[in-house]
């Protein structure tokens, strides 16, 4: 997988997990504060779209993922 694919995989996983932990009807509900993490991930996706720079992609590349085109 390329770095941009991994970033989207990680972001999607974070969003789904934080929704499952933050929505009261979920069987694995912990606290509604998990929804703040969902907003944080969404804000980072928006920021990376506007600036063309993503910290998660930088981290994934340093861990050895190949750069995507």
C-alpha positions in Angstrom: 0.0 0.0 0.0 1.1 3.5 -0.6 1.4 6.2 2.1 -1.8 8.0 1.0 -3.8 4.7 1.0 -2.5 4.0 4.5 -3.5 7.4 5.7 -7.0 7.0 4.5 -7.2 3.5 6.0 -6.0 4.8 9.4 -8.3 7.8 9.3 -11.3 5.7 8.4 -10.5 3.2 11.1 -10.1 6.0 13.7 -13.4 7.6 12.7 -15.4 4.3 12.9 -13.8 3.3 16.1 -14.3 6.6 17.8 -18.0 6.7 16.6 -18.5 3.2 18.1 -17.0 4.3 21.4 -18.9 7.6 21.5 -22.4 6.9 20.4 -24.6 5.9 23.4 -26.5 3.2 21.4 -23.3 1.3 20.5 -22.5 -2.0 22.3 -19.0 -0.7 23.0 -20.0 2.8 24.2 -17.5 4.4 26.6 -18.1 8.1 26.6 -19.5 10.8 24.3 -16.1 12.5 24.5 -14.9 10.1 21.9 -16.9 12.1 19.4 -14.3 14.9 19.9 -11.7 12.5 18.5 -13.9 12.0 15.5 -14.0 15.8 15.0 -10.2 16.0 15.4 -9.6 13.4 12.7 -12.1 15.2 10.4 -10.4 18.5 11.0 -7.0 17.0 10.2 -8.4 15.6 6.9 -9.8 19.0 6.0 -6.5 20.7 6.9 -4.5 18.2 4.8 -6.7 18.8 1.8 -6.2 22.5 2.0 -2.5 22.6 2.7 -1.4 19.4 0.9 0.5 18.4 4.0 -0.5 15.6 6.4 1.4 14.7 9.5 0.1 11.1 9.4 1.5 10.6 5.9 4.9 11.9 7.0 4.8 9.4 9.9 3.7 6.5 7.7 6.5 7.3 5.2 9.1 7.3 8.0 7.8 3.9 9.0 8.6 2.6 5.5 5.6 3.0 3.3 6.3 3.9 -0.2 5.2 7.3 -1.5 2.0 7.2 -3.6 1.5 9.2 -6.8 
